[in-house]
């Protein structure tokens, strides 16, 4: 009995890693990959959902991201840092002095804020790290959205933030995303997505900043379709097919050059490729 429990725990850890890599997998895919029955996979996914590491759907399961620990936020800020800095610089160049900007609490959006320092702007944000960074400048007017602050990320969410957003009008909304597939953009936090919907509504144009690692990944909650974006800023490691897809759906794509990138992402997920999500199986 003990051996069976160990085998189940090891298999569930492997399933969790597989879902984290892909974002979503169908039951058929998991059965084939791990060589067990549908009943066993369903039992594994049930246990993983109980622990909060997966979310079952009809025909498959999503990876469920664990809320960030403070060290995780610092670690994520340092991941793909060259790409994020290049993206931040390019996205910031779209914004003109004197304009009003909404910035969310993502780590790539933070790099946009780094490149907006000391500029004559009105910046509205629900991110304590962004507000702290830009609040030091005498030229930048910072408005912090109210609400309940998530202790692990310093992001304000909830009814008060939403009420403030409904009264605002800005030139730009700048936000990140946890994943992009053919079905659009996704994030891991339901409350964050509700706030980001209002950010999109409050802005004349929306800029999504996302590094190449997020393409081909699906997260818990659908954020928006490509058609709701105006600009998508990414790095030069992104696969060409993703750029073509986004542009075909109406988004203007800006690619930030990163030293040493020769389309190594061509080996990563492409729409319809081996790492792309199986859609339509919720």
FIZAVO-331493 format. One line per 4 residues: number of its first residue (from 0); their letters; for each residue x negated, z negated, y negated of N, C-alpha, C, O, CB. Coordinates in steps of 0.2 Angstrom, whole numbers, plus 5000, padded with zeros to 4 digits. Atoms other than C-alpha are relative to their C-alpha. Glycine has a CB too. Example, Ala and Ser with C-alpha at 12.3 -4.5 7.8 and 13.67 -1.06 7.14 Angstrom:
BEGIN
0) as) 4996 5000 5006 4938 4961 5022 4996 5000 4994 4991 4997 4995 5005 4994 5000; 5004 5001 5006 4932 4964 5005 5004 4997 4995 5001 4996 4989 4998 5007 4998
! end
This chain:
BEGIN
0) xxxx) 4996 5000 5006 5000 5000 5000 4996 5000 4994 4997 5004 4989 5005 4994 5000; 5004 5001 5006 4986 4995 4988 4996 5007 4999 4996 5009 4993 4995 4995 5001; 5004 4994 5001 4977 5012 4991 5005 5005 4997 5003 5009 4993 4998 5003 5007; 4995 4996 5003 4993 5021 4987 5001 4999 4993 5002 5004 4989 5007 5000 5004
4) xxxx) 4999 5002 5007 4995 5012 4971 4994 5002 4996 4995 5005 4990 5001 4992 4999; 5006 4998 5004 4977 5016 4966 5000 5008 4999 4999 5010 4994 4994 4998 5004; 4999 4992 5001 4980 5035 4970 5005 5002 4995 5004 5006 4991 5002 5002 5007; 4995 4999 5005 4996 5034 4960 4997 4999 4993 4998 5003 4988 5006 4996 5001
8) xxxx) 5003 5002 5007 4987 5026 4945 4995 5006 4998 4995 5008 4992 4996 4993 5000; 5004 4995 5002 4973 5039 4946 5003 5006 4998 5001 5010 4994 4995 5001 5006; 4996 4994 5001 4985 5053 4947 5003 5000 4993 5003 5005 4989 5005 5002 5005; 4996 5000 5006 4995 5047 4932 4995 5000 4994 4996 5003 4989 5003 4993 5000
12) xxxx) 5005 5000 5005 4979 5045 4922 4998 5008 4999 4997 5010 4993 4993 4996 5002; 5001 4993 5001 4975 5063 4926 5005 5004 4997 5004 5009 4993 4998 5003 5007; 4994 4996 5004 4992 5069 4921 5000 4998 4993 5002 5003 4989 5007 4997 5004; 5000 5002 5007 4991 5059 4905 4994 5004 4996 4996 5007 4991 4998 4993 4999
16) xxxx) 5005 4996 5003 4974 5068 4901 5002 5008 5000 5001 5011 4995 4994 5000 5004; 4998 4993 5000 4982 5085 4906 5005 5001 4994 5005 5006 4991 5003 5002 5007; 4995 4999 5006 4997 5082 4894 4997 4999 4993 4999 5003 4989 5005 4995 5001; 5003 5001 5007 4986 5076 4880 4996 5006 4998 4996 5008 4992 4995 4994 5000
20) xxxx) 5003 4994 5002 4976 5092 4881 5005 5006 4999 5004 5010 4994 4996 5002 5006; 4996 4994 5001 4991 5104 4882 5006 4998 4996 5009 5002 4992 5003 5002 5007; 4994 5002 5004 5005 5093 4873 5006 5000 5004 5010 4995 5004 5001 5005 4994; 4994 4999 4996 5018 5099 4886 4998 5003 5006 4994 5007 5006 5006 5003 4996
24) xxxx) 5000 4996 4994 5019 5104 4904 5006 4999 5004 5010 4994 5003 4994 4996 5004; 4994 4999 4997 5033 5109 4915 4999 4996 5007 4993 4995 5009 5002 5007 5002; 5000 5003 4993 5037 5100 4932 4997 5005 5005 4993 5003 5009 5007 4998 5002; 5003 4995 4996 5033 5116 4941 4992 5000 4999 4988 5001 5004 5003 5007 4999
28) xxxx) 5007 5000 5001 5016 5116 4933 4996 4994 5002 4991 4995 5006 4998 5001 4992; 5003 5006 4997 5012 5098 4937 5000 5000 5007 4995 4997 5010 5004 4994 4997; 5000 5000 4993 5017 5100 4955 4995 5004 5003 4991 5002 5007 5007 5002 5003; 5005 4995 4998 5006 5115 4957 4993 4997 4999 4988 4998 5003 5001 5007 4997
32) xxxx) 5007 5002 5002 4991 5107 4948 4998 4994 5004 4992 4994 5006 5000 4998 4993; 5002 5006 4997 4992 5090 4957 5001 5000 5007 5000 4995 5011 5003 4994 4996; 4999 4999 4993 4998 5096 4974 5004 4994 5003 5003 4992 5009 4993 5000 5004; 4995 5005 4997 5012 5083 4976 5007 5003 4999 5008 5008 4996 4999 4993 4996
36) xxxx) 4993 4998 5000 5031 5084 4977 5003 4999 4993 5000 4995 4989 5004 4997 5005; 4996 5001 5006 5043 5086 4963 5002 4992 4999 5002 4989 4993 5006 5004 4999; 4998 5007 5000 5049 5068 4967 4995 4996 4998 4996 4991 4994 5003 4998 5007; 5005 5004 5002 5032 5061 4966 4998 5001 4992 4997 4996 4989 4994 5002 5004
40) xxxx) 5001 4999 5007 5029 5069 4949 5005 4997 4996 5003 4994 4990 5000 5008 4998; 4994 5003 5004 5046 5063 4942 4998 4992 5000 4999 4989 4995 5007 5001 5003; 5001 5007 5000 5041 5045 4948 4994 4999 4996 4994 4994 4992 4999 4998 5008; 5006 5001 5004 5024 5047 4940 5002 5000 4992 5000 4996 4988 4995 5005 5001
44) xxxx) 4998 4999 5007 5032 5053 4924 5004 4994 4997 5004 4992 4992 5003 5006 4998; 4996 5006 5002 5045 5039 4924 4996 4994 4999 4997 4990 4994 5004 4998 5006; 5004 5006 5002 5031 5026 4925 4996 5001 4994 4995 4996 4990 4995 4999 5006; 5004 4999 5007 5021 5034 4911 5005 5000 4994 5002 4997 4989 4997 5007 5001
48) xxxx) 4995 5001 5006 5037 5035 4900 5001 4992 4999 5001 4990 4993 5006 5003 5002; 4999 5007 5000 5039 5016 4904 4994 4997 4996 4995 4992 4992 5001 4997 5007; 5006 5003 5003 5021 5013 4898 4999 5003 4993 4995 5001 4989 4994 5001 5004; 5000 4997 5007 5024 5024 4882 4995 5005 5000 4992 5007 4994 4999 4995 4996
52) xxxx) 5005 4994 5000 5011 5038 4887 5003 5007 5001 4999 5012 5000 4995 4998 5005; 4997 4993 4999 5023 5052 4890 5008 4999 4999 5011 4994 4999 4999 5003 5008; 4993 5000 5001 5041 5057 4886 5003 5006 5004 5001 5012 5003 5002 5002 4992; 4997 4995 4996 5051 5066 4899 5005 5004 4997 5009 5002 4993 5003 4996 5007
56) xxxx) 4995 4995 5003 5062 5081 4895 5003 5003 5006 5000 5003 5012 4998 5005 4995; 4997 4996 4994 5073 5092 4906 4995 5005 5002 4993 5010 4998 5007 5003 4998; 5005 4996 4997 5060 5101 4917 4993 4999 4998 4989 5003 5000 5002 5007 4997; 5007 5001 5002 5044 5094 4910 4999 4993 4997 5003 4988 4997 4998 5005 4996
60) xxxx) 5002 5006 5004 5036 5081 4899 4995 5001 4995 4991 5006 4995 4997 4994 5005; 5005 5000 5006 5027 5079 4882 4995 4994 5001 4997 4989 5003 5004 5000 4994; 5004 5006 5002 5012 5069 4878 5002 4996 4995 5005 4999 4990 4993 5003 4999; 4997 5005 5005 5017 5054 4868 4994 4997 4997 4990 4993 5001 5005 4995 5003
64) xxxx) 5006 5003 5003 5003 5049 4856 5001 4993 4999 5007 4991 4996 4998 5004 4994; 4999 5008 5001 5000 5030 4855 4998 4999 4993 4994 5002 4990 4995 4996 5004; 5001 5001 5007 5001 5024 4837 4993 4998 4999 4990 4994 5003 5004 4994 4997; 5007 5000 5001 4984 5024 4829 4998 4992 4999 5001 4989 4995 4998 5004 4994
68) xxxx) 5003 5006 5002 4973 5008 4829 4996 5002 4994 4994 5008 4993 4995 4997 5006; 5004 4998 5006 4963 5007 4812 4994 5003 5002 4992 5008 4998 4999 4993 4996; 5006 4996 4998 4947 5012 4821 5002 5007 5002 4998 5012 5001 4997 4996 5006; 4998 4993 4998 4957 5027 4828 5000 5004 4994 4998 5010 4994 5006 5000 5004
72) xxxx) 4999 4996 5007 4961 5033 4810 4993 5002 4998 4992 5007 4996 5004 4996 4995; 5006 4999 5003 4943 5031 4805 4996 5005 5005 4993 5010 5002 4996 4994 5000; 5003 4996 4995 4937 5040 4821 5003 5007 4999 5000 5012 4999 5002 4998 5007; 4997 4994 5001 4950 5054 4818 4998 5004 4994 4997 5010 4993 5008 5000 5000
76) xxxx) 5002 4997 5007 4944 5056 4800 4993 5004 5001 4991 5008 4997 4999 4995 4995; 5006 4997 4999 4927 5060 4807 5000 5006 5005 4995 5009 5006 4995 4994 5002; 5000 4995 4995 4932 5072 4821 5001 5007 4996 5005 5007 4991 5006 4999 5004; 4999 4994 5003 4930 5090 4816 4999 5000 4993 5002 5003 4989 5006 5004 5002
80) xxxx) 5000 5002 5008 4924 5084 4799 4997 5006 4996 5000 5007 4991 4995 4994 4999; 5002 4994 5004 4915 5100 4794 5006 5005 4999 5007 5008 4994 4994 5004 5004; 4994 4996 5000 4931 5110 4798 5005 4997 4995 5007 5001 4990 5003 5001 5006; 4995 5004 5005 4942 5097 4788 4997 5001 4993 5001 5002 4989 5001 4993 5002
84) xxxx) 5003 5000 5007 4930 5097 4773 5001 5007 4997 5003 5008 4992 4993 4998 5000; 5000 4993 5003 4930 5116 4772 5008 5002 4999 5009 5005 4994 4998 5005 5006; 4993 4999 5001 4949 5117 4774 5002 4996 4994 5006 4999 4990 5004 4997 5006; 4998 5004 5006 4951 5103 4761 4998 5003 4993 5002 5004 4989 4997 4993 5000
88) xxxx) 5003 4996 5005 4940 5113 4749 5004 5006 4998 5006 5007 4992 4993 5001 5000; 4996 4994 5001 4950 5129 4751 5007 4998 4998 5009 5002 4994 5000 5004 5007; 4993 5001 5002 4967 5121 4750 5000 4997 4993 5005 4999 4989 5003 4994 5005; 5000 5003 5007 4962 5111 4734 4999 5006 4995 5002 5005 4989 4994 4995 4999
92) xxxx) 5001 4994 5005 4957 5128 4726 5006 5004 4999 5007 5007 4994 4995 5005 5003; 4994 4997 5002 4975 5134 4727 5004 4996 4995 5009 4999 4992 5004 5000 5007; 4997 5004 5005 4980 5120 4716 4997 5000 4993 4991 4999 4992 5001 4992 5003; 5002 4999 5007 4979 5122 4697 5000 4993 4996 5005 4989 4998 5003 5005 4996
96) xxxx) 5000 5006 5005 4975 5108 4684 5007 5000 4997 5010 5005 4995 4995 5000 4995; 4994 5001 5003 4991 5100 4677 5006 5001 5004 5012 5000 5002 5001 5006 4995; 4994 4999 4996 5002 5103 4692 5001 4993 5004 4997 4989 5004 4998 5005 5006; 4998 5006 4996 5011 5090 4703 4999 5002 5007 5002 5007 5009 5007 4998 4998
100) xxxx) 5002 4999 4993 5006 5088 4721 5002 4994 5004 5001 4988 5002 4993 5001 5001; 4999 5005 4995 5013 5079 4736 4995 5000 5005 4994 5006 5008 5007 5001 5003; 5005 5001 4994 5000 5073 4749 5002 4995 5005 5004 4990 5003 4993 4998 4997; 4998 5005 4994 5004 5066 4766 4994 4996 5002 4989 4996 4999 5003 5004 5006
104) xxxx) 5005 5004 4998 4994 5054 4776 4995 5002 5005 4992 4998 5008 5003 4993 5002; 5004 4998 4995 4985 5065 4788 4993 5000 4998 4991 5000 4992 5002 5007 5002; 5007 5000 5001 4966 5065 4790 4998 5007 4997 4993 5006 4993 4996 4999 5006; 5002 4993 5004 4965 5084 4784 5002 5000 4993 4999 5002 4989 5002 5006 5004
108) xxxx) 4997 5001 5007 4976 5080 4769 4995 4996 4996 4994 4997 4990 5007 4998 5000; 5004 5005 5003 4964 5066 4765 4994 5004 4997 4991 5003 4992 4997 4995 5005; 5005 4995 5002 4950 5080 4764 5002 5004 4994 4998 5006 4989 4997 5004 5005; 4997 4997 5006 4961 5089 4751 4999 4996 4995 4997 4998 4989 5007 5003 5001
112) xxxx) 5000 5005 5006 4962 5073 4741 4993 4999 4998 4991 4999 4992 5003 4994 5002; 5007 5001 5001 4943 5072 4742 4998 5005 4995 4994 5004 4990 4995 5000 5006; 5002 4994 5004 4942 5089 4733 5004 5000 4994 5004 5005 4990 5000 5006 5004; 4996 5001 5006 4955 5084 4720 4998 4995 4996 5001 4994 4990 5008 4999 5002
116) xxxx) 5002 5006 5005 4946 5069 4713 4998 5003 4993 4995 5008 4993 4994 4997 5004; 5001 4999 5007 4944 5068 4695 5002 5007 4996 5000 5009 4991 4992 5001 4999; 4997 4994 5003 4955 5083 4691 5007 4998 4997 5010 4993 4999 5002 5005 5006; 4994 5002 5004 4970 5082 4679 5006 5003 5004 5008 5008 5003 5000 5004 4993
120) xxxx) 4995 4999 4996 4984 5081 4691 5005 4994 5000 5003 4989 4999 4998 5002 5007; 4995 5005 4998 5000 5072 4696 5000 5000 5007 5002 5005 5010 5007 5000 4996; 5000 5001 4993 4998 5066 4714 5005 4995 5002 5004 4989 5000 4993 4999 5003; 4996 5004 4996 5012 5059 4724 4998 4999 5007 4997 5004 5010 5008 5002 4999
124) xxxx) 5002 5001 4993 5008 5051 4741 5003 4994 5003 5005 4989 4999 4992 5000 5000; 4998 5005 4996 5014 5040 4754 4994 4997 5004 4995 4993 5009 5006 5001 5005; 5006 5003 4996 4996 5036 4760 4996 4996 4995 4993 4998 4990 4995 5006 5002; 5004 5005 5004 4987 5021 4754 4992 5002 5000 4989 5002 4994 5000 4993 5004
128) xxxx) 5007 4997 5001 4969 5029 4758 5000 5005 4995 4995 5005 4991 4998 5003 5007; 5000 4995 5005 4974 5044 4747 5001 4997 4993 4997 4999 4989 5005 5005 5002; 4999 5003 5007 4981 5033 4733 4994 4996 4998 4992 4996 4992 5006 4995 5001; 5006 5004 5002 4965 5022 4733 4995 5004 4998 4991 5003 4993 4998 4996 5006
132) xxxx) 5005 4995 5002 4954 5037 4733 5001 5003 4993 4996 5003 4989 4999 5005 5005; 4998 4996 5006 4963 5046 4719 5001 4995 4994 5001 4997 4988 5005 5005 5001; 4998 5005 5005 4968 5030 4709 4994 4998 4996 4995 4995 4991 5003 4994 5003; 5006 5002 5003 4950 5028 4704 4998 5004 4994 4994 5003 4990 4994 4999 5004
136) xxxx) 5002 4995 5006 4950 5043 4692 5005 4999 4995 5011 4998 4995 5001 5007 5003; 4996 5001 5006 4956 5041 4675 5004 5007 4998 5009 5007 4994 4996 4999 4994; 4996 4993 5002 4962 5060 4674 5005 5001 5005 5010 5006 5004 4995 5005 5001; 4995 4999 4995 4973 5059 4690 5005 4995 4999 5004 4989 5000 4997 5000 5007
140) xxxx) 4994 5005 4999 4990 5051 4689 5003 5000 5007 5005 5005 5010 5006 5002 4995; 4998 5001 4993 4995 5044 4705 5006 4996 5001 5007 4991 4998 4994 4996 5004; 4994 5004 4999 5012 5039 4711 5001 4999 5007 5000 5003 5011 5006 5005 4998; 4999 5002 4993 5014 5029 4727 5007 4999 5002 5011 4996 4999 4996 4994 5001
144) xxxx) 4993 5001 4997 5030 5031 4737 5001 4994 5003 4996 4991 5007 5001 5006 5005; 4998 5006 4997 5038 5015 4742 5002 5000 5007 5002 5006 5010 5005 4996 4996; 4998 5000 4993 5043 5010 4759 4996 4995 5004 4992 4991 5002 5000 5007 5003; 5003 5005 4996 5037 5000 4774 4993 5004 5002 4993 5009 5004 5004 4999 5007
148) xxxx) 5007 4997 4999 5018 5003 4776 4998 4999 5008 4998 4993 5010 4995 4997 4995; 5002 5000 4993 5012 5007 4794 4993 4997 5000 4989 5000 4997 5000 5007 5003; 5006 5004 5001 4998 4994 4796 4994 5004 5003 4988 5003 5001 5001 4993 5003; 5005 4996 4997 4988 5006 4807 4997 5006 4997 4992 5008 4998 5002 5002 5007
152) xxxx) 5002 4994 5003 4987 5021 4796 5001 4999 4992 4998 5003 4989 5005 5005 5002; 4999 5001 5008 4992 5014 4778 5005 5005 4997 5004 5007 4992 4993 5001 4997; 4995 4995 5002 5006 5027 4777 5007 4996 4999 5009 4993 5003 5001 5006 5005; 4993 5003 5001 5023 5022 4769 5005 5004 5003 5006 5010 5001 5001 4998 4992
156) xxxx) 4995 4996 4997 5038 5027 4778 5007 4996 4999 5007 4990 4998 4999 5002 5008; 4994 5004 5000 5057 5023 4779 5004 5002 4994 5003 5007 4990 4999 4993 5000; 4995 4998 5005 5072 5023 4767 4998 5000 4993 5000 5005 4989 5006 4995 5001; 5001 5000 5007 5064 5019 4751 4995 5006 4998 4996 5009 4993 4996 4993 4998
160) xxxx) 5004 4994 5001 5051 5032 4753 5004 5007 4999 5003 5011 4995 4994 5001 5005; 4995 4994 5000 5065 5045 4757 5004 5000 4993 5005 5005 4991 5004 4999 5006; 4996 5000 5006 5075 5039 4742 4996 5003 4994 4998 5007 4990 5002 4993 4998; 5005 4998 5005 5060 5042 4730 4999 5007 5000 4999 5011 4995 4994 4996 5000
164) xxxx) 5001 4993 4999 5057 5059 4737 5006 5004 4998 5005 5010 4996 4998 5001 5008; 4994 4996 5001 5075 5065 4735 5000 5001 4992 5004 5005 4990 5006 4996 5002; 5000 5000 5007 5072 5062 4716 4995 5004 4997 4994 5005 4991 5000 4993 4997; 5006 4997 5002 5056 5072 4715 5000 5007 5000 5004 5010 5004 4994 4997 5003
168) xxxx) 5001 4993 4999 5051 5090 4711 4993 5001 4998 4990 4999 4993 5005 5004 4995; 5007 4999 5001 5033 5095 4713 4998 5008 5001 5002 5011 5004 4996 4996 5005; 5002 4993 4999 5023 5112 4713 4998 5001 5007 5000 5006 5010 4994 5001 4995; 5003 4999 4993 5015 5109 4730 5001 4994 5004 5001 4988 5002 4992 5001 5000
172) xxxx) 5001 5005 4995 5017 5099 4746 4995 5002 5004 4994 5007 5007 5007 4999 5004; 5005 4999 4996 5002 5097 4756 5000 4995 5006 5000 4989 5005 4993 4999 4996; 4999 5005 4994 5003 5090 4774 4996 5003 5006 4995 5009 5006 5007 5000 5001; 5003 4998 4994 4995 5091 4791 5005 5000 5005 5011 5000 5004 4995 4995 5002
176) xxxx) 4996 4999 4994 5002 5093 4808 4996 4998 5006 4990 4999 5007 5003 5007 5001; 5003 5002 4993 4999 5086 4826 4999 5006 5004 4995 5006 5009 5004 4995 5003; 5001 4994 4995 5001 5103 4834 5004 5006 4998 5009 5005 4994 5003 4998 5007; 4997 4994 5002 5006 5121 4832 5001 5004 5007 4996 5005 5010 4996 5004 4995
180) xxxx) 4999 4996 4995 5014 5132 4845 5004 5006 4998 5006 5006 4992 5004 4997 5006; 4995 4995 5002 5025 5148 4845 5006 4998 4997 5009 5001 4993 5001 5005 5006; 4993 5003 5003 5040 5137 4841 4999 4997 4994 5004 4994 4991 5002 4995 5005; 5001 5003 5007 5032 5130 4825 4995 4994 5000 4991 4994 5004 5007 4998 4997
184) xxxx) 5005 5006 5002 5024 5114 4819 5003 4994 5003 5009 4993 5003 4999 4999 4993; 4998 5006 4997 5025 5097 4827 4996 4994 4998 4991 4995 4996 5000 5000 5008; 5004 5006 5002 5021 5079 4823 5002 4995 5005 5007 4995 5009 5002 4997 4993; 4999 5005 4995 5020 5063 4834 5005 4995 4998 5007 4991 5002 4994 4997 5002
188) xxxx) 4997 5006 5002 5030 5051 4823 5007 5003 4997 5007 5006 4992 4996 4996 4995; 4993 4998 5003 5049 5053 4820 5001 4999 4993 5004 5003 4989 5005 4997 5005; 4999 5002 5007 5049 5043 4804 4996 5005 4995 4998 5006 4990 4999 4993 4999; 5004 4995 5004 5035 5054 4797 5003 5006 4999 5002 5009 4994 4993 5000 5004
192) xxxx) 4997 4993 5001 5044 5070 4801 5006 5000 4995 5007 5004 4991 5002 5002 5007; 4994 5000 5004 5059 5064 4792 4998 5000 4992 5001 5003 4988 5004 4993 5001; 5003 5000 5007 5048 5060 4776 4997 5007 4999 4998 5009 4993 4995 4995 5000; 5003 4993 5001 5039 5077 4778 5005 5005 4999 5004 5010 4995 4996 5002 5006
196) xxxx) 4994 4996 5002 5056 5086 4778 5002 5000 4993 5003 5005 4990 5006 4999 5005; 4999 5001 5007 5059 5079 4761 4995 5002 4996 4996 5004 4990 5002 4992 4999; 5006 4997 5004 5042 5083 4755 5001 5008 4999 5000 5010 4994 4993 4998 5004; 4999 4993 5000 5045 5101 4760 5006 5002 4995 5005 5007 4991 5002 5003 5007
200) xxxx) 4994 4998 5004 5062 5101 4751 4998 4998 4992 5001 5002 4988 5006 4995 5001; 5002 5002 5007 5054 5093 4735 4995 5005 4997 4994 5005 4991 4997 4993 5000; 5005 4996 5003 5041 5106 4733 5002 5007 4999 5006 5010 5003 4994 5000 5005; 4999 4993 5001 5041 5124 4726 4997 5004 5006 4999 5009 5009 4997 5002 4994
204) xxxx) 5004 4996 4994 5028 5129 4740 4997 4994 5004 4995 4989 5001 4995 5005 4997; 5003 5005 4995 5021 5120 4755 4994 5003 5003 4993 5009 5005 5005 4999 5006; 5007 4999 4997 5003 5120 4761 4999 4996 5006 4999 4990 5005 4994 5000 4995; 5001 5004 4994 5000 5115 4779 4992 5001 5001 4990 5007 5002 5004 5002 5006
208) xxxx) 5008 5000 4999 4981 5110 4782 4999 4998 5008 5002 4993 5009 4997 4996 4995; 5001 5001 4992 4976 5111 4801 4994 5003 5002 4993 5009 5001 5006 5002 5003; 5006 4997 4997 4960 5113 4810 5002 5003 5007 5007 5002 5009 4995 4995 5001; 4999 4996 4994 4958 5124 4825 5002 4997 5006 5006 4999 5011 4994 5004 5002
212) xxxx) 4999 5004 4994 4960 5110 4838 5007 4999 5001 5009 4997 5007 4996 4994 5000; 4992 5002 5000 4979 5108 4834 5004 5006 5003 5010 5005 5004 5002 4998 4994; 4996 4994 4998 4984 5126 4839 5000 5000 5008 4996 4998 5011 4996 5007 4998; 4998 5001 4993 4992 5127 4856 5002 4994 5003 5002 4993 5009 4994 5003 5004
216) xxxx) 4998 5007 4998 4997 5109 4856 5007 4999 4997 5009 5001 4992 4995 4995 4997; 4993 5002 5002 5015 5102 4855 5000 4993 5000 4997 4989 5005 5005 5003 5005; 4999 5007 5000 5019 5085 4850 5007 4998 5000 5011 5002 5002 4997 4997 4993; 4994 5002 4999 5034 5074 4850 5006 5003 4997 5011 5005 5000 5000 4992 4999
220) xxxx) 4994 4998 5004 5045 5080 4836 4998 5007 4996 4993 5008 4994 5001 4994 4995; 5000 4994 5004 5048 5097 4829 5000 4999 4992 5005 4996 4990 5005 5005 5002; 5000 5001 5007 5043 5097 4811 5003 5006 4996 5008 5005 4992 4992 5000 4997; 4997 4994 5004 5047 5115 4804 4998 5006 5004 4993 5006 5008 4998 5000 4993
224) xxxx) 5002 4994 4998 5046 5133 4808 4995 5003 4996 4994 5001 4990 5007 5005 5001; 5005 4996 5004 5033 5145 4802 5003 5003 4993 5000 5003 4988 4997 5006 5004; 4996 4997 5006 5046 5153 4790 5001 4995 4995 5002 4997 4989 5006 5002 5002; 4999 5005 5005 5047 5136 4781 4993 4999 4996 4993 4995 4991 5002 4994 5002
228) xxxx) 5007 5001 5003 5028 5137 4776 4999 5006 4995 5002 5011 4996 4995 5000 5005; 5002 4995 5005 5021 5146 4761 4992 5002 5002 4990 5008 5002 5000 4998 4993; 5007 5000 4999 5002 5143 4765 4998 4996 5006 5000 4990 5007 4996 4999 4994; 5003 5004 4994 4993 5138 4781 4992 5001 4999 4990 5007 4999 5002 5003 5007
232) xxxx) 5007 5000 5001 4975 5133 4778 4996 4998 5007 4998 4992 5009 4998 4996 4994; 5003 5003 4994 4964 5132 4794 4992 5002 4999 4990 5005 4994 5003 5003 5006; 5007 4998 5000 4946 5135 4799 4998 5006 5004 5002 5009 5008 4996 4994 5003; 5002 4994 4997 4936 5150 4806 4999 5000 5007 4998 5005 5010 4994 5003 4997
236) xxxx) 5000 5001 4992 4936 5143 4824 5007 5002 5003 5008 5002 5009 4998 4994 5002; 4993 4999 4997 4955 5147 4826 5000 5007 5003 4997 5012 5000 5005 5000 4994; 4999 4994 4996 4959 5161 4838 5004 5005 4995 5009 5003 4992 5004 4999 5007; 4997 4995 5004 4964 5177 4829 5008 5001 5001 5011 5003 4997 4997 5007 5001
240) xxxx) 4993 4999 4999 4981 5178 4838 5004 4995 4997 5010 4997 4995 5001 5000 5008; 4996 5005 5004 4987 5162 4830 5000 5002 4993 5006 5001 4990 4996 4993 5000; 4999 4998 5007 4983 5169 4813 5005 5006 4999 5009 5006 4995 4993 5003 4997; 4996 4995 5000 4992 5185 4817 5007 4998 5001 5012 5000 4998 4999 5005 5006
244) xxxx) 4993 5003 4999 5007 5175 4823 5003 4997 4994 5009 4998 4992 5000 4995 5006; 4998 5004 5006 5008 5164 4808 5002 5005 4994 5007 5004 4991 4995 4995 4997; 4999 4995 5006 5007 5179 4796 5006 5004 5002 5010 5006 4997 4994 5005 5000; 4994 4997 4998 5020 5188 4806 5007 4997 4999 5012 5000 4998 5000 5003 5007
248) xxxx) 4994 5004 5002 5032 5174 4803 5001 4998 4993 5005 4994 4991 4999 4993 5004; 4999 5001 5008 5029 5174 4784 4996 4996 4997 4996 4995 4991 5007 4998 4999; 5005 5005 5003 5015 5161 4781 4994 5004 4998 4992 5009 5001 4998 4995 5005; 5007 4997 5002 5000 5166 4771 4995 4996 5003 4994 4990 5001 5000 5001 4992
252) xxxx) 5005 5004 4996 4985 5161 4781 4993 5001 4996 4991 5006 4994 4999 5002 5007; 5006 5000 5004 4969 5156 4772 4995 4997 5005 4996 4991 5008 5000 4995 4994; 5004 5002 4995 4954 5154 4784 4993 4998 4996 4990 5001 4993 4998 5006 5005; 5006 5003 5003 4940 5142 4778 4994 5001 5005 4994 5000 5011 5000 4993 4999
256) xxxx) 5005 4998 4995 4923 5148 4785 4996 4993 5001 4995 4989 4997 4995 5005 4996; 5004 5006 4997 4913 5135 4795 4994 5003 5003 4994 5007 5007 5004 4996 5005; 5006 4997 4998 4895 5138 4798 4999 4999 5008 5001 4994 5011 4994 4996 4997; 5001 5000 4993 4891 5143 4816 5006 5001 5004 5005 5001 5011 4997 4993 5002
260) xxxx) 4994 4999 4996 4908 5147 4821 5001 5008 5001 5002 5012 4997 5007 4997 4997; 5000 4993 4998 4909 5164 4831 5006 5000 5004 5006 5003 5010 4994 5002 5003; 4994 4999 4996 4927 5163 4837 5000 4997 5007 5002 4999 5011 5002 5007 5000; 5000 5004 4994 4923 5150 4850 5007 4998 5002 5008 4997 5008 4996 4994 5000
264) xxxx) 4993 5001 4998 4942 5147 4849 5003 5005 5004 5008 5004 5006 5003 4998 4994; 4997 4995 4996 4945 5163 4858 5000 4998 5007 5004 5000 5011 4996 5007 4999; 5000 5003 4994 4941 5153 4873 5006 4995 5001 5008 4992 5006 4994 4997 5002; 4995 5005 5000 4955 5141 4868 5007 5003 5001 5007 5009 5002 5000 4996 4993
268) xxxx) 4993 4997 4999 4974 5143 4868 5001 5005 4995 5000 5005 4989 5005 4994 4999; 4997 4994 5004 4981 5159 4862 5007 5000 5002 5009 4998 5007 4996 5006 5001; 4993 4999 4998 5000 5163 4861 5000 5003 5007 4998 5009 5007 5004 5003 4994; 5000 4996 4994 5004 5167 4879 4994 4999 5004 4995 5001 5010 5002 5007 4999
272) xxxx) 5006 5001 4996 4987 5162 4885 5001 4994 5005 5006 4991 5005 4994 4999 4996; 4999 5005 4995 4983 5150 4899 5001 4993 4998 5003 4989 5001 4994 5000 5004; 4999 5006 5002 4983 5135 4888 5006 4999 4995 5008 4994 4993 4994 4998 4996; 4994 5001 5004 4999 5139 4878 5005 4996 5004 5006 4996 5010 5002 5007 4999
276) xxxx) 4995 5004 4997 5014 5128 4881 5005 5005 5003 5006 5010 5001 5003 4996 4995; 4994 4997 4997 5028 5133 4892 5006 4999 4996 5008 4993 4996 5001 4999 5007; 4994 5001 5004 5043 5135 4880 5006 5001 5003 5007 5004 5009 4999 5004 4994; 4993 4999 4998 5061 5134 4882 5002 4996 5006 5007 4997 5010 5002 5007 5002
280) xx) 4999 5004 4994 5060 5120 4896 5001 4993 4998 4999 4989 5001 4994 5001 5004; 4999 5007 5002 5065 5105 4886 5006 4997 5004 5008 4991 5003 5002 4999 4993
! end
